[in-house]
Amino acid sequence: MVLQYIYVFLWVFLAVMVLAVGRKEGLLAYVMAAFFVFMTVWYGLRAFGGIAMFDGVLLIVFRCLLGAFAVGLGIVWYLKRRGGK
């Protein structure tokens, strides 16, 4: 039970850290921060709202959104790396 709350604060900490430290990285840092904010909201709804966010259709939505973030991060990383050469 307590671990749910710790996860929420972990995601908040990571989002703030990425925004603070990663400003020079540009779009990549903002996409990563958006991912951490998404995780904060998702886990927060589970911990504080008592909503079953990891059951049924919501689990499928969660996995699809994680995949979209992964693809988005990969594209941004590739374009940044390609543009640097």
Disulfide bonds with the S-S distance in Angstrom:
none
